[in-house]
Amino acid sequence: MILLIRKHTVFYVALSCCGILALSAVLWSLPNLRLPAFAAADGTPVTVVVDPGHGGEDGGAVSPDGVEESGLNLGIAIRVNDLLRFAGRQTKMVRTEDVSIHTEGETIRTRKASDIRNRVALVNNTPGAVLLSIHQNSLPSSPVTHGAQVFWNRQEGGEALARLMQDSLNRSINPGNEKQPKPIPSTIYLMKNVTAPAVLVECGFLSNQAETALLTQPSYQTKLAMAITAGFLRAMAGEEAP
């Protein structure tokens, strides 16, 4: 039992040290630094609103073997939140459990509508907000498609943040399968209606069996969170997007 505890402890200490070194390297090697595009002119500190998409009875996308998006989103978002706070950033989590944040509605449809309106209100009522929304993708017509991709909204600073975050994900998650960040479709209510710069990260494809297996692993969720956090810190340091 003592040996097992020591191995468990050593693993997490090593993982934490790797995360610290990786995030520190980001800050020590940034060229062409300038003020981030989403810094408030009045000096209001930035608060990262970390949004694990879906939750509760709204499980989001589901893999063929029954893995729901909402739980994966939460696992990755919690790690991102912890890393950002470790780096000294102010954060606010939309949810910390597998729940919906609706406040009204008698049907699933109306509760989902209430939930998304509440998310918009939370972001828009947070001074200096930057929204980071965590999701999973699915494309059943192409089960080989995989990889993480970032989308941005139309608010100033969103595109620059998305490009740096995508670059960090391409380096650590998508080598050989690099993706380009894209503007979010106007049909996405949350991203269309928030007044803060926002990015939505599709961390992987639940329609891909191998990637789904990776996404359920805590170590892979930590790897994703480190890449997402590194992208944000690069943006905060004023690095120009590649």
C-alpha positions in Angstrom: 0.0 0.0 0.0 2.8 2.4 0.9 4.6 1.7 -2.4 1.4 2.3 -4.4 0.8 5.7 -2.6 4.4 6.7 -3.4 4.1 5.8 -7.0 0.8 7.7 -7.3 2.3 10.8 -5.6 5.4 10.8 -7.7 3.4 10.6 -10.9 1.3 13.7 -10.0 4.3 15.6 -8.7 6.1 14.9 -12.0 3.1 15.9 -14.0 2.7 19.1 -12.1 6.4 20.0 -12.6 6.1 19.3 -16.3 3.1 21.7 -16.4 5.0 24.4 -14.5 8.0 24.1 -16.8 5.9 24.2 -19.9 4.0 27.3 -18.8 7.1 29.0 -17.6 8.8 28.4 -21.0 5.9 30.1 -22.7 6.6 33.3 -20.7 10.3 33.2 -21.0 10.5 32.9 -24.8 7.9 35.3 -26.1 9.1 37.6 -28.9 7.5 40.9 -30.1 5.5 41.5 -26.9 2.8 44.1 -26.8 -0.4 44.8 -24.9 -3.1 42.1 -25.5 -5.9 43.2 -27.7 -8.5 42.4 -25.1 -7.0 44.4 -22.3 -9.5 46.9 -21.0 -8.6 50.6 -21.6 -9.7 51.5 -18.1 -7.3 49.0 -16.4 -10.1 46.6 -15.4 -8.3 43.2 -14.8 -9.1 40.4 -17.2 -11.3 37.7 -15.8 -11.3 34.4 -17.7 -14.8 32.9 -17.7 -14.2 29.2 -18.2 -17.3 27.6 -19.6 -17.6 23.8 -19.7 -20.2 23.4 -22.4 -23.5 21.6 -21.8 -24.1 19.9 -18.5 -26.9 18.1 -16.5 -29.6 16.6 -18.7 -27.9 18.2 -21.8 -25.0 15.9 -22.3 -24.0 17.4 -25.7 -22.4 15.1 -28.3 -22.2 11.4 -27.5 -19.7 8.9 -28.8 -20.9 5.6 -30.3 -20.0 3.8 -27.0 -21.9 6.3 -24.9 -19.2 8.8 -23.7 -21.0 12.2 -23.2 -19.4 15.5 -24.1 -20.5 17.3 -20.9 -18.3 15.3 -18.5 -15.2 15.6 -20.7 -15.8 19.4 -21.0 -15.9 19.7 -17.3 -12.7 17.7 -16.7 -10.7 19.8 -19.1 -12.2 23.1 -18.0 -11.4 22.4 -14.3 -7.8 21.8 -15.3 -7.7 24.9 -17.4 -9.1 26.9 -14.5 -6.5 25.5 -12.0 -3.6 26.2 -14.4 -4.8 29.8 -15.0 -5.2 30.4 -11.3 -1.8 28.9 -10.7 -0.4 31.4 -13.2 -2.0 34.3 -11.2 -5.0 34.9 -13.5 -8.5 35.8 -12.3 -11.1 33.2 -13.3 -14.8 32.4 -13.0 -16.2 28.9 -13.7 -19.6 28.7 -15.3 -20.2 25.3 -13.6 -18.1 23.0 -11.4 -20.4 20.0 -11.5 -22.4 18.1 -14.1 -25.4 20.4 -14.0 -27.4 22.8 -16.1 -27.4 26.4 -14.9 -31.0 27.0 -16.0 -33.3 29.0 -13.7 -36.6 28.4 -15.5 -38.3 26.1 -17.9 -40.8 23.2 -17.8 -39.4 21.3 -20.7 -35.9 20.2 -21.7 -36.0 22.7 -24.6 -36.9 25.7 -22.4 -34.4 24.7 -19.7 -31.7 24.6 -22.4 -32.7 28.0 -23.6 -32.6 29.3 -20.0 -29.2 27.8 -19.5 -27.6 29.4 -22.5 -29.2 32.8 -21.6 -27.8 32.6 -18.1 -24.3 31.8 -19.6 -24.5 34.9 -21.8 -25.6 37.0 -18.8 -22.8 35.7 -16.6 -20.2 36.7 -19.2 -21.7 40.1 -20.0 -22.1 41.0 -16.3 -18.4 40.1 -15.6 -16.1 43.2 -15.9 -13.1 42.6 -18.1 -14.4 39.2 -19.2 -12.8 36.9 -21.8 -14.8 33.8 -22.5 -13.1 30.4 -22.9 -15.7 27.7 -23.8 -14.7 24.1 -23.8 -16.5 21.6 -26.1 -16.1 18.3 -28.0 -16.8 17.8 -31.7 -18.5 15.0 -33.6 -18.6 14.1 -37.3 -20.2 10.6 -37.6 -19.9 10.7 -41.4 -16.1 10.8 -41.1 -15.0 8.7 -38.1 -11.3 9.2 -39.0 -11.4 13.0 -38.5 -9.7 14.0 -35.3 -7.9 16.9 -33.6 -8.5 20.1 -31.6 -9.7 23.3 -33.3 -10.4 26.8 -32.0 -13.2 29.2 -33.1 -13.5 32.9 -32.3 -16.3 35.4 -32.0 -16.5 38.9 -33.6 -15.4 40.9 -30.5 -12.0 42.6 -30.7 -9.2 40.3 -29.5 -11.0 37.1 -30.1 -9.2 36.2 -33.4 -5.7 36.9 -32.0 -6.5 34.8 -28.9 -7.8 32.0 -31.1 -4.8 32.0 -33.4 -2.3 31.7 -30.5 -4.4 29.0 -28.8 -4.6 27.1 -32.0 -0.9 27.3 -32.5 -0.3 25.9 -29.0 -2.7 23.1 -29.7 -1.2 22.3 -33.1 2.3 22.0 -31.5 1.3 19.7 -28.7 -2.0 18.0 -29.7 -2.2 18.1 -33.5 1.4 17.5 -34.8 1.0 16.3 -38.4 -2.7 17.2 -38.3 -2.5 20.9 -37.9 -5.8 22.9 -38.0 -6.6 26.5 -38.7 -8.7 28.6 -36.3 -12.0 29.9 -37.7 -14.7 32.4 -37.0 -17.6 30.9 -35.1 -20.8 30.6 -37.1 -23.4 33.2 -36.3 -25.9 30.4 -35.4 -24.0 29.8 -32.1 -26.2 31.8 -29.6 -23.6 32.0 -26.8 -20.7 33.3 -29.0 -23.0 35.6 -30.9 -24.5 37.3 -27.9 -21.6 37.8 -25.5 -20.0 41.2 -25.6 -16.6 40.0 -24.6 -13.8 38.5 -26.7 -14.5 34.7 -26.8 -13.1 31.5 -28.1 -14.7 28.1 -28.3 -12.3 25.1 -28.2 -13.4 21.8 -29.8 -11.0 19.6 -28.0 -11.6 16.4 -30.1 -14.0 14.3 -32.0 -16.3 11.8 -30.1 -17.0 10.2 -33.5 -13.4 9.0 -33.6 -13.0 6.0 -31.3 -9.3 6.4 -30.7 -9.6 10.1 -29.9 -12.5 9.4 -27.6 -10.3 7.0 -25.6 -7.7 9.6 -25.3 -10.2 12.3 -24.2 -11.3 10.1 -21.3 -7.8 9.9 -19.9 -6.9 12.4 -17.1 -3.3 12.8 -18.4 -4.6 13.8 -21.9 -7.1 16.2 -20.4 -4.2 17.8 -18.6 -2.2 18.0 -21.8 -5.1 19.7 -23.5 -5.5 22.1 -20.6 -1.8 23.0 -20.7 -1.9 23.8 -24.4 -5.1 25.9 -24.0 -3.6 27.8 -21.0 -0.3 28.4 -22.8 -2.2 29.9 -25.7 -4.0 32.3 -23.4 -0.9 33.3 -21.5 0.8 34.0 -24.8 -2.0 36.3 -25.7 -1.9 38.0 -22.3 1.8 38.6 -22.8 1.1 40.3 -26.1 2.7 37.8 -28.5 1.6 38.3 -32.1 -0.3 35.4 -33.6 1.7 33.4 -36.2 
